[in-house]
């Protein structure tokens, strides 16, 4: 091979490598609060075996992953404030999730994806607020939610029939992507993991943002007390041992335990820098 050909080949290879590197997306991650509960919860309500003497403030939130590639990805979609389930939490400062997301500068029609951690009413009900989003859901979770859960003796606590209709409609419209199992990279740089069994096959999200590997646990960790003491959700898992193992695994996946974000703990909004009312950046 001549020197000229070798140099040309080296140059093409270098350009190709640089091109691949340039295309690799970078992400920023935000927690967005859209409601607060005034009910006097304690750690015992959320973590099995925890004391009743430890008060816990509960928030409802979604998470925005903002990519350099133009992807605006929500983890979960929140809910409309019109159900009996919502009333039980004695909510204050409710803001519809699409309006809450606007605080980050992202319009509802600019949300490209929703990664649904699980189909409980407070996480799935708002999926129709983001009309251009492709929804990602675990295949086994989907089939249980729309099928077996509604059979005799099905486990359907936290499920709502109207949400079944919504997710089936998205499937019929070709806007639902069913994820097949654990440790799947569904979007460049973004993986989902299973094992917690908060629902039939709930999932959580892992990605790198800046220098940190972040885990958006959603309800696979209800509150920080679960994580700190490795206690399963109190009644919030089909497999308590699996719930604990999932938290242990998260600690190996995250760059620091600080970057494991639980689903409902209000402390999230005091641990990270605020960028807008009810919005913090996970960094």
N, C-alpha and C positions, 0 to 999 in steps of 0.2 A: 504494500500500500504506500503510495507516494505521500510525502510530507503535506502537500496541498490537500489531498483527499482526507488525510488524517485530521488536519486542522479544521477542515470543513465539517467533518463528522463530529469532532469535539465541540465545535461551536453550536451545531444543531442540538446536540445532546444537552449542552448547558442551557440553551434557550428554552428547551422543552422542560427541563427541571425547574427553571425559574418560573415558567408559566404555570406549572402545577402548583408550585409554592404560592404564587400570587393568587391563585384561585381558591386556596384553602380559606374558608370563612373564619372570621373572628366573631366572638359573641360578647354581649353584655346582658346581664340578668337582673331583673327587677321583681320585687314582691309588691303586689298591689292590693291594698285593703279595700274592701267594698262594704263591709258591715262589721259591727261589734256586738257582742253579746253582753247583756247586763246581768245574766243569770249568775248567781254566786257559786260557780263551779269550784271544786277542789281537785287536787291531783288524783284522788281516789276515783273520781268520775271518769278519768281518761286513761289511767295507768293501773292495771290490776296489781293490787298489793300495796299501792301508794297510800300515804296517810290522808285522812280527811282534814288535817290541820293545815295543809299547804294550799293556799288559794291559787287559782289559775284564771287568768284573763284570756278569754277566747275571742279570736278574730276570724273572719272569713276573708279569704284572699285567693287571688290567682297569681300566676307568675308569667312574666313576659321575657322571652329570649329574643333579643334584637340582634340580627346578623348583618355582617358587612356585605352579605350576598343578597340583601333585600328581603330575606325571610323574617317575618315577624310572627313568632311562634308563642302561643299561649299554652301553658300547662294548666288544664282545667278551664271551665267556662263560667263558674258561679251559678247564680240562680235568680229568678224573679222573686220578688218579695210578696208572694200572694198565696203561699201554701200554709197549711196547718203546721207542717214541720218547722217552717221558719218562725212562726209565732211562738213556738215553745222555747225558742232561744232568747226571747225578750230583746229583740234587736234594736239598736240605735245607729244613727249615722249610716243608714243604708244608702248606697248609691248603686244604681244598676251597673253590672259589670262592664258593659260597653262604654258607659260614661266614665267609670273609674279608669279604664285603660286609656281614655283620651288624655288623662293627666300626664301620660308619658309622651304625648305628641302623636300617638298612633291612632288613626281613625279605625272604626270597626271594620270597614271594608278593606283595610290594609293588612288585617291579620290573615296570614297565608296558611297557617296550620294551627290546629289545636291537638295537643297530646292529652288524651283523656286518661287520667290515672286510674279511674274506676267510675262506675255509673251510679253512685249515690246522688240523690236529688241536688245536694248543694254543690256538686262538681260538674254535673252534666246538663242541668236544666237550661243554662244560658247558651247552649251551642248554636241556637238559631239567631243569636245576636250578632254573629260574625259571618255574614253571608258568603264570603269568598273563601272561607277556610276549609282546608282538607282536614278531616278528623282522623286521628290515629288511635286505635283501641286494640287491646289484646283480643285475639280471636276467641279464645276460650271464655273470656269475660263477656264478650258480645253474645255468644251463643247461649251462655247461661242466663244472661240478663233478659234476652228476648224470648227464651224458651223455657228451660227447666225451672227457673225461679217462679213461674206462674202455675206450675203443676201442683198437685196436692202434696203438701209437706215441703214445698220449695222454700228455700231461704231467701226471702225478698225484703227483709228489713232495710229501710233506707231507699228502696226503689219506688219509683212513681210510674204509673201506666203512661202518663203523657210523655215521659222521657223515652219510653220504649218506642212510642210512635215517632218521636223526633229522630232517633238514631236509625230506625228502620227506613224512614224517608230519606235520610242522607245516604244510606246504603243503596237504595233504589236509584238515587240520583247520581251514583258513581262518585260520591264525595267522602266515602268512608274507606280507610285503609286498615285492614286487619293484620295485626302484627303477630307473628307466629313464634311466641316464646321469649326466652330470656336472652339478655346480652345481645340485643339487636341494634345495629346502627341504622336508624330509620331516616335520618337526615344527616348530611355530612357533618361529622363531629358531635353528633348527638345520639346517645344510646339510651335504650330503655332496658330495665331489669325487672324481674319478677321474683316471687318467693314469699312475700309477706302474707298473702292470702287475706288481705283486708276485705276484699270481695273474692269471687271465685278465682280470679287470676289478675289481681291488681298489679299495676306497674309503676315504677318511679323512673326519674330521668337523671342521667349523668352527662356532664359536658365540661369543657374547659373554657373559662372566661378569664382573660388576662393570665395571671400566673397561677390561678387556682382551679383545681378540679372540684366542681360543685355538684352536689346531689340535691335535686328537688324531690323530696320524699313524698310530698302531699300527705295523705292519711296513712301511708305506710310507716310514718312516725307521727302520731297525733300531736304530742306536745314535747317540749324539751325534757320533761321528767321521764318519759318513756326511754329516751335515748341515753340520758345520763345514768339511769339506774337499770337499763336493759330490762324493762318491764313491758309485757305485751299490752296492747290496747285492751281496756276493760270492756269486754263484749264486742270489740271491734275487729275481730279476726276469726277466720275459720280454722286457724292453726296457730295457737299461741307460741309454740316452739318455733314455727317458721317465721313469725313476726320478729322474734328476738334474733334469730339467725340472720334475717334480712338487715337488721340494724347493725349487727356485728360486721356484716359484709360491707355496708355503707361506710363504716369507719376505715376499711381498707381501700375503698374506692375514692373517697374524698381526700384532698390534700391536707385537710385539717378538719377536726370534728365541727369547728365553727361553720363550715360550709355545707353541713347537712341541714337542710331547711325543712322543719316540720309543717304539717298542714294547717294547724289552727292556733298556734301559740302567739299571743300578742307581743311577746318579747322580740320576735323577728324585727319589729319596727323600732326597737331601741338598740339593737345590736349592729345596725348598718346605717350608712349615711343617707339621710333623707334628701331626695331630689325634688319632691313635690309633696303636697298634702296627701298622706296615705300611701306614699310610694318611696321605697328605699332601693338602693342599688346593692346587690350582693357582691361586695368586693372588700 
